[in-house]
Amino acid sequence: MAGMAEIVSLQEAVAQLVHDGDVVAMEGFTHLIPFAAGHEVIRQQRRDLTLVRMTPDVIYDQLIGAGCARKLVFSWGGNPGVGSLHRFRDAIQNDWPAPVEIEEHSHAGMANRYVAGASGLPFGVLRGYVGTDLPAHTATIKSITCPFTGEELTAVPALNPDVSVIHAQRADRRGNVQMWGLTGVQKEVVLGARRAIVTVEEIVDELDARPGAIVLPTWTIDAVAVVPKGAHPSYAQDYYERDNDYYRSWDAISRDRDAFLQWLEREILNGAGSTA
Amino acid sequence: MSPSTTDWTADEMMTVAASRALRDGSACFVGIGLPSTAANVARRTHAPDLVLVYESGAIGSKPPSLPLSIGDGMLATTADAVVSVPEIFNYWLQPGRIDVGFLGAAQIDRYANINTTVIGDYDHPKVRLPGAGGAPEIAASCREVIVVVRHSKRTFVERVDFITSVGFGSGPEDRERLGLRGGGPSMVITDLGVLEPDPDTAELTLVRVHPGVEPDEVRQATGWDLAVADQVAVTAAPSERELEVLRDLERSSAGAS
């Protein structure tokens, strides 16, 4: 990747950079989840995506229910603090609206896959998975012997998504992106990606210092789009709080196929919305 | 009106018992739900210096109310340190820096192996559960693991359908054979009592019942022939202070929504 990020609309960013069949990672660990971008992918009716995400919570429940996914690479699929993801379950248990293949890991495994991807290495290494049934069902978990100590460790292949999508608090006019608070795996997922889209709350003249902030330089990103409240119903520290009621209300909407389809029609396909 | 010490639910007893298991000054890897509630009760009662570590990257959080998710804003803004997710697993959990890991379970067997992945066959599941999250490595690497789960035959099963997180595998030598560095489950706290692994066989054994519960009730709620200690102790009922703190926390959480 070279050159500065283009500052474009979200609609343009998704149209230009997300293609049918792509491996797409939308990250944000509870904080700064790029919901608005997920909704735009649904609106543009992308299909056959391999969706990668540690916690495919409500955002991927929506994409799966809308029929965008062919495969899911993940480590925890629930509605945090609420319960199950019903669209995710319906796809896996009943192939609705389409069968979804799964590649299942642990958080530590996924985190190390992203680190390897950002590092330009073929795999990451960790002490993990040993004794569990995961290696028997997931081909991307292998044993490896440490060449120095002889210890048996676990190797997991790098994740290098075709497109990574994250949300951040802000960018400057050149497209340098700044985020703070819980920053999850967002640095790794952008640096490991072939293409990267960042939605931000606002564009400012100067990125003044914030405690604990990280900056992703403009030349690591392809497109920056300004989407205020683009992480709703998750939150953006110092901008807005997590909308816990949305997560709670998602349970009833997602439990029922018709209620979900009505939500999809009303809030996404016919609206600009990110409200439940 | 202050709560009466005879007026409490089995779930409250379970949460209070879990909070008491946390030693002041220890570092505790906290999942959302009951573990987070128990840890926050402990921090407000006997363990003010308990270090709450959340997998979202918040270390030493002091949340003023109960968070709904493991990444709520208040966890970061009240933390001693905020780190990335790769860092929390690689630098903090993996090297054995965390004293206690708290886990829940959809199924658990006599060696405290835990399933949170699927009920039924993996490829054609009867119920697809959320999956592993941080649990496999929490179970492997924390100095000890405390499991908190409601007691029923559906949950306490002869064989788990899927091993998501290893307890003692198939017996006392397994953790060492597998190279797991943490000590494994030290207790399983339920709404009926407390099970601990037998020091010789590693099999979960009923060592304590909550007030009003008979050991036989616990055996009947267990899907295998549950071992019972020669002397079964009785948990001290929740104190007024513990109940007050617990109920305040739950109220503040409900009010925050």
Interface residues (C-beta under 8 A of the other chain):
Chain A: F29 T30 H31 M54 T55 F74 S75 W76 G77 G78 P80 G81 V82 S84 L85 F88 R89 I92 Q93 E104 H105 S106 H107 A108 A111 N112 Y114 V115 L126 R127 G128 Y129 V130 G131 T132 D133 L134 H137 E151 E152 G181 L182 T183 G184 V185 K187 E188 G212 Y235 Q237 E241 R242 N244 D245 Y247 R248
Chain B: I32 G33 E55 S56 G57 A58 P67 L68 S69 I70 G71 D72 G73 L75 A76 T77 V82 S84 V85 P86 F89 N90 L93 Q94 T117 Y122 P125 K126 V127 R128 L129 P130 G131 A132 G133 G134 A135 P136 E137 A140 S141 F162 I163 T164 S165 V166 G169 D174 L178 G179 L180 R181 A256 S257
